[in-house]
Amino acid sequence: REDVGAVGVRLYDKDATIQHAGRGVTGLVAGHLNHGLPKGDYGYFALCDAEQNLSAVTAACMMTKKSIYDAVGGFTEDLAVAFNDVDFCLKIRDLDKLIVYTPEVELFHYESISRGYENTPEKRERFQKEYAYMNARWATYYTEGDPYKNQNFNAIEPYNMYYSL
């Protein structure tokens, strides 16, 4: 579809709990929707099992056209590790293109195995710089809210399992 800029999928951790089912923009940059739900639990109103438009999806498994990638300038190099996928999706949204989550593709993703965790002073410093970049670049999302997030739901940080009342 010409109105779609990128599509993301449902990813599981090695224990078969949901790692990614789309991303929501929150006060802590972005959260993984329905994180931690067991496989087969589709969350509030089965939204985890519904194809839907969201503000972002994870780049761990994302599809986009080369023309869209080029139009937004690809991934932002200032975001070496954290939030580069969220930034990329928000740039696509600035083109008035949709970001679509589809649950019809399911994969296991062993996050952080190759790069490790934010557990050294250097990694924490890099993370804080990337966090600050996102808050400055996309301040409107933090002041006005994620247009795809129902404001009547709770935002439980940092995993944004916002489909619980």
Disulfide bonds with the S-S distance in Angstrom:
none
